[in-house]
Amino acid sequence: MSGLWKWNKKERYKIICDITEKEFPLNNVHTEGMNRYQHPEFQVILKLPPALIHYLLKELMKKVADGKQFQSGDLVEDLLPHVPIRLDTYQMYGQEVLRVIIPDKRGRFPEDEKCDFWFKLQAAHIFEKE
């Protein structure tokens, strides 16, 4: 699950997965090419099925290509049925990104003390250094 997942020549973006170790509890899957739209890159660090991660990032990139500008704290409610995702600002390798934050099965985000442990990890300050 490492390397380039998809390259879209028309829109000039790609989705990259930097983590390959199966036992590592987090991914680092992110976009590259959003700067074309003066927009931060997107990042997912939660371990999810690759097809779901690809879907989420692809749909967010399409929205940006269509003119949508996202900001930290935005809720996106039309990607997953009955599950809002939140975009929060984090640093990744020295650049600002919008991390996709998904609530746990009970709808709790990482700042909720009762949030499931694995979903809480989304708030980790990881992958920040260049």
N, C-alpha and C positions, 0 to 999 in steps of 0.2 A: 504494500500500500504506500510505497514511497514514490516521489517524483511527480511528474506532470500527469494530472488526471485528464484534463481537457484543455485544448487550445481552440479558441474561437477566432479565426482570422478576421472576420468582418468586424467584430467588436474589439478585437485585440486584448483579450483578457485570458487568464488561465487560472486554474485551481491547482494548488500544490499541497502535498502532504509531506511534512518534514519528519514525522515519527514513524518508525518501522517496528520497534520492539513491541511484541504482543503483550508483554507483561507490564509495560509502562501504562499507568492509569489514565493518561491524557493523550489526546492527539494535538497536533498543530497543523490544522488545515486552513489555508488562507487563499485569498484571491491575489492576483497580480494584474494590474491594468486599470484600476479604478481612477488612478491619477489622470487618465485621459478625460475624465468627467469632473476634475477638481473635487474628488471625493475620497475619503479614507478607504483603505482596503478593509475587507471583512475577514473575520477569523472565527473558527470553531475549535474549541479544545476538548469538548465533551466527547467521550468514546461513544460513537453512534455508528450504525451501519453506514458504510461508505456511500451507498446510493442515497441515503437520506441527507447526509452532509452535502453531497454534490447537488441535490435538489435545492436545499436551502440556499446555498451560496449562489447557484445559478439563477434562482428566482430573485434574490436580492440584487444581483448584478444587472438583470434585465430591467428591474425597476429603476435603477440608477441610469441605465442607458436610455430609458424612456423619459428621463428628466427629474425623477424623484431624488431629493437630497435628504439623507438620514442624519440624525444627530444622536448624541449620547442620551440615553433614557427613552428613546422612541420605542413604543410597542408596535409590533407588526402582527396583526391579527388575522391575516388572510393567507398564511403559508401552511399552517397545520390546523386541522379541524379542531376547534374548541380549545386550542392551546396558543396563547399569545407568546411570542418570543420578544425579548428585549435586546436592544443594542446598547452596549456600554463601552466607553472608551478605555482602552488599555494600550500599553506600549508593547510592540513586538519588534525585536532586533533594532531598537532605536527609533522606530517610527510609530506614529499614532494609528491605531486600527479600531474598528468597531467590532467588538466581540459579540457573537450571537450567544445570548444567555437563554437557556430553555428551563422552564420550571420543572420540578419533579412531578411525579404522578399525582400528587395532591395539590398541585398548582403553586407550590412554594418556590420562591427564588432564593438564591444563595444567602442573602442577608437575613433570612428567616432562620432563627436558631433551630427550628424543627425540620428544616430542609434536609432531604436525603443527602448523606455524606458525599456520594459520587457527584451529585449535582452541585453541591457546595464548592467543589473543586474548580468550578468555572470562574470563581472569583479570585483564584490564585494569581499572584503576580509572578508569572512564569513566562519564559521566552522573551524577556524584556531586553536583555543585553544583545549588543551587536555581535 
